Amino acid sequence: MKNFKVTVNGTAYDVCVEEISGGVVSAPVAPPPAAAAKPAQTAAGGEKVLSPLPGTVLDIKVSVGQKVEKNQIIAILEAMKMENEIVTPNAGTVSAVHVSKGQAVVSGDTLVTIS
């Protein structure tokens, strides 16, 4: 058995690999990334809603100045032919929309800021 550190999409995983006769190597499968949007605090006290996965913005459901409730759908992302609803982590007011319909995003891109 050999131990390795493998980095996938910026997340490091410790894996243990067993060598099997014939040169075939097996390893545990890394867990999938979280599907929920991650909020991040901004310097001005607002909360950024980040893209949880890479994809294309199909629709923006909010606009600047709009009041939103916790778990309200703010955007629809298409990833691998699936539509993913991105929801607000908390209630507040939309202070900025950072993406537009048709725009490609990667994991961690800011979609909306809520104050």
ChimeraX attribute file (.defattr): number of C-alpha atoms within 10 A of each C-alpha:
attribute: neighborCount
match mode: 1-to-1
recipient: residues
	/A:1	8
	/A:2	8
	/A:3	10
	/A:4	12
	/A:5	10
	/A:6	12
	/A:7	11
	/A:8	10
	/A:9	7
	/A:10	7
	/A:11	9
	/A:12	11
	/A:13	15
	/A:14	12
	/A:15	15
	/A:16	13
	/A:17	14
	/A:18	13
	/A:19	12
	/A:20	10
	/A:21	7
	/A:22	6
	/A:23	7
	/A:24	8
	/A:25	10
	/A:26	11
	/A:27	11
	/A:28	10
	/A:29	8
	/A:30	14
	/A:31	7
	/A:32	6
	/A:33	12
	/A:34	9
	/A:35	12
	/A:36	17
	/A:37	21
	/A:38	19
	/A:39	21
	/A:40	16
	/A:41	13
	/A:42	12
	/A:43	7
	/A:44	7
	/A:45	11
	/A:46	19
	/A:47	23
	/A:48	26
	/A:49	27
	/A:50	22
	/A:51	24
	/A:52	23
	/A:53	20
	/A:54	16
	/A:55	22
	/A:56	19
	/A:57	22
	/A:58	18
	/A:59	17
	/A:60	19
	/A:61	12
	/A:62	18
	/A:63	15
	/A:64	13
	/A:65	14
	/A:66	12
	/A:67	14
	/A:68	19
	/A:69	13
	/A:70	11
	/A:71	12
	/A:72	16
	/A:73	17
	/A:74	20
	/A:75	23
	/A:76	20
	/A:77	26
	/A:78	18
	/A:79	14
	/A:80	9
	/A:81	8
	/A:82	10
	/A:83	15
	/A:84	19
	/A:85	16
	/A:86	24
	/A:87	20
	/A:88	26
	/A:89	20
	/A:90	16
	/A:91	14
	/A:92	18
	/A:93	18
	/A:94	22
	/A:95	18
	/A:96	19
	/A:97	19
	/A:98	12
	/A:99	17
	/A:100	14
	/A:101	13
	/A:102	14
	/A:103	12
	/A:104	15
	/A:105	19
	/A:106	13
	/A:107	15
	/A:108	16
	/A:109	17
	/A:110	22
	/A:111	22
	/A:112	25
	/A:113	24
	/A:114	26
	/A:115	18
